Amino acid sequence: MRIVFLGSGAFGRPTLERLAADHEIALVVSQPARPAGRSRRPTPTPVAAWAGERGLATFTPERLDEAAVERILAERADAHVVIAYGHRIPPAIVDAAFSINLHASLLPRWRGAAPINHAMIAGDAETGVSVIGLAQRMDAGLVYAVRATPIDPRETAGELHDRLAAMGPGAVAEVLAAHARGEAEALGRPQDEAAATRAPKLAKADGRLDLTRPAVELRRRVHGLTPWPGCAIELAGVVLKLLRVADEPASPEAPVAPPGTLLEDGTLATGHGRLRPLEVQPAGRRPMAWGDFLRGRALPAGIVAGPSG
């Protein structure tokens, strides 16, 4: 099958690798290189970098204007596969071939830019990937295939991202095979609009922690926002990014302490229960175990942490 792949983020790279092995990739469309890192050197997207290393034809328009659409349609693809491209796909591309999208949620739950993060923050027991047809409304097309997986309370959004990305190739391959047999239309089912929820784009402000909230909520937020934008606290004058934490019930023997108080057992008091940091990163330093941080600082119990910034 002749395929045009439209994608930018690392989430789509495993599927592109599978498609390149099984089909003819006529063109890879990705966003342009952007300044990145301390050097601010223009850096290609993960998808464009992988495609370029393998000599695949790559097209990186600033936007999908009329000229860009004409360039894509000139490939006369049998299918268009869109994964984390970053821009709305014009109707002319959607209508020109069988056009599908891999989305990182169990649609219609968590339509939008940050489905993995919002699923974790909300405390969902499971998530997954959905292969859908492209539609004029965001993430609202027919669902052709779904793969579900439990969310481990110990994993971060970055780790879940990689697990879901690895589930994509099989799901997309299944739908493309059905399309080749003329059976994809029978697979498609409409989404339940009444069950739709939104997963808007994240901002740095989302990482601000309110330690008066229950520990279980704080654990979900920390893990759901790692690695970006991250959640940090300030403890004894040190800005400390929390990378991995556990929530624990309040100890019946321990006296009630204000939220943020460092307790004798190394946990932090919260609005309900205790938060135990497991892995932290002081500003300007490498990640380290929470126990190593405490030993290095010799911090006394009773000091109070607060939100950073």
SVG drawing of the C-alpha trace seen along z (x, -y; Angstrom):
<svg xmlns="http://www.w3.org/2000/svg" viewBox="-25 -32 50 41">
<polyline fill="none" stroke="black" stroke-width="0.4" points="0.0,0.0 1.2,-3.5 1.1,-5.7 1.6,-9.3 2.5,-9.6 1.8,-12.9 3.4,-13.1 5.9,-15.1 6.1,-13.8 7.9,-10.7 4.6,-9.0 4.2,-8.2 7.7,-6.9 7.1,-3.2 4.1,-3.1 6.1,-4.8 8.8,-2.2 6.3,0.6 4.6,-1.1 8.0,-1.5 8.7,2.2 5.3,3.3 4.3,0.7 5.6,-2.0 6.0,-5.3 5.5,-7.8 6.1,-10.9 6.6,-11.8 5.1,-15.1 6.3,-16.7 6.6,-20.1 9.7,-22.2 12.9,-22.0 12.7,-24.2 15.3,-25.6 16.0,-23.3 18.3,-22.8 20.7,-25.3 22.4,-25.8 18.9,-26.7 20.0,-24.9 17.2,-24.0 16.3,-20.4 14.1,-18.2 11.1,-16.5 11.6,-12.9 9.6,-11.7 11.5,-13.8 14.8,-12.8 14.0,-9.1 12.7,-9.5 15.7,-11.5 18.2,-8.9 16.5,-6.3 16.3,-8.3 12.5,-8.6 11.1,-11.6 10.3,-14.2 8.2,-17.4 8.2,-20.0 5.9,-22.9 5.2,-25.6 1.5,-25.1 -0.7,-23.0 -1.6,-25.8 -2.9,-25.3 0.6,-24.6 1.4,-22.1 -1.9,-20.3 -1.1,-20.1 2.3,-18.6 0.7,-15.9 -2.1,-15.0 0.4,-14.7 1.6,-11.4 -1.8,-9.8 -1.6,-7.7 -3.8,-4.8 -3.9,-5.9 -3.0,-8.9 -1.8,-8.0 -1.8,-10.9 -0.1,-10.6 0.7,-13.6 1.2,-15.9 0.4,-19.1 -1.9,-20.8 -5.4,-20.3 -5.6,-18.3 -7.5,-20.1 -10.6,-18.4 -8.9,-18.0 -6.3,-15.6 -8.9,-13.8 -11.2,-13.2 -8.5,-12.2 -7.7,-8.8 -8.5,-6.5 -7.3,-8.8 -6.8,-7.6 -5.4,-8.9 -3.8,-7.1 -4.9,-8.8 -3.6,-8.1 -6.8,-7.5 -9.9,-5.3 -12.1,-7.7 -14.4,-9.5 -12.7,-10.0 -9.9,-12.6 -10.2,-14.2 -7.5,-16.8 -3.8,-17.6 -2.8,-15.9 -4.9,-12.7 -2.2,-10.7 -1.6,-13.4 -5.3,-14.1 -6.1,-10.3 -3.5,-10.0 -4.4,-13.2 -8.1,-12.1 -7.2,-8.8 -8.4,-6.6 -7.8,-2.9 -7.0,-2.3 -6.3,-4.1 -5.1,-3.0 -5.0,-3.9 -7.7,-4.4 -7.5,-4.3 -10.1,-6.7 -11.1,-8.2 -10.3,-11.9 -13.2,-14.2 -13.8,-17.9 -14.2,-18.0 -11.2,-17.1 -10.8,-13.4 -14.5,-12.8 -14.2,-10.4 -15.4,-6.8 -13.4,-4.4 -11.9,-1.5 -9.7,0.2 -9.0,-0.2 -6.2,1.2 -6.6,0.9 -4.1,1.1 -4.2,0.5 -2.5,-2.6 0.2,-1.6 0.0,-4.0 3.8,-3.9 4.4,-5.0 4.9,-8.5 3.3,-10.1 6.5,-9.7 6.6,-5.9 3.0,-5.5 3.6,-7.5 6.2,-5.0 4.0,-2.0 1.1,-3.4 3.3,-4.3 4.4,-0.7 0.8,0.4 0.1,-1.8 1.8,0.2 -0.4,3.3 -3.6,1.3 -2.8,-0.8 -1.7,2.3 -4.9,4.1 -7.0,1.2 -4.9,0.8 -5.2,4.5 -9.0,4.3 -9.0,1.4 -7.0,3.4 -9.6,6.1 -12.4,3.6 -13.6,4.3 -12.6,1.1 -16.0,-0.5 -17.7,2.4 -15.3,1.9 -16.0,-1.8 -18.3,-2.7 -19.5,-6.2 -18.4,-7.7 -20.8,-8.4 -20.8,-12.2 -22.4,-12.1 -19.3,-10.4 -16.7,-12.8 -14.3,-14.6 -11.6,-17.1 -7.8,-17.0 -6.6,-20.5 -3.0,-21.4 -0.8,-21.7 0.9,-24.8 3.7,-25.2 1.1,-26.5 -0.5,-23.0 2.5,-21.7 1.8,-23.9 1.1,-21.6 -1.5,-22.4 -0.3,-20.4 -3.7,-20.8 -5.1,-18.3 -5.2,-14.6 -2.0,-12.7 -3.6,-10.4 -4.5,-13.4 -1.0,-14.8 0.5,-11.5 -1.7,-11.5 -0.7,-15.0 3.0,-14.5 3.1,-11.3 0.7,-12.7 2.9,-15.8 6.3,-14.0 8.4,-14.8 6.6,-18.0 5.8,-20.4 6.8,-18.8 5.8,-19.4 8.1,-21.1 8.0,-22.2 10.3,-24.4 11.8,-22.8 14.4,-24.6 15.1,-27.1 15.7,-24.4 13.4,-24.1 12.8,-20.4 11.2,-18.7 9.2,-15.6 9.8,-12.9 8.1,-9.9 6.1,-9.7 3.8,-7.4 0.7,-8.2 0.2,-6.7 -2.5,-6.8 -2.2,-9.1 -0.5,-7.4 -2.9,-7.1 0.0,-7.5 1.4,-10.7 0.1,-14.1 -1.8,-16.1 0.6,-18.4 0.0,-21.3 0.1,-20.3 3.7,-20.3 5.3,-19.4 8.2,-17.0 7.4,-14.2 9.7,-11.9 9.3,-9.1 10.4,-11.2 6.9,-11.7 5.1,-15.0 1.8,-15.8 -1.0,-16.7 -4.6,-17.6 -5.4,-13.9 -2.8,-11.2 1.0,-11.5 3.1,-11.9 6.3,-10.0 8.8,-11.4 10.8,-8.6 12.8,-10.3 13.5,-14.1 15.7,-16.5 17.1,-19.6 17.3,-22.7 20.5,-22.5 21.3,-18.9 20.7,-15.4 17.8,-13.2 18.4,-11.4 16.6,-9.2 14.6,-11.1 16.6,-9.4 19.9,-10.6 18.6,-14.1 17.5,-14.0 20.8,-12.6 22.7,-15.2 20.8,-18.0 20.2,-16.7 16.8,-18.3 14.9,-18.2 11.4,-17.0 8.9,-19.8 10.0,-22.1 7.3,-22.9 7.4,-22.6 5.4,-24.8 4.7,-25.1 7.5,-26.4 7.1,-29.7"/>
</svg>
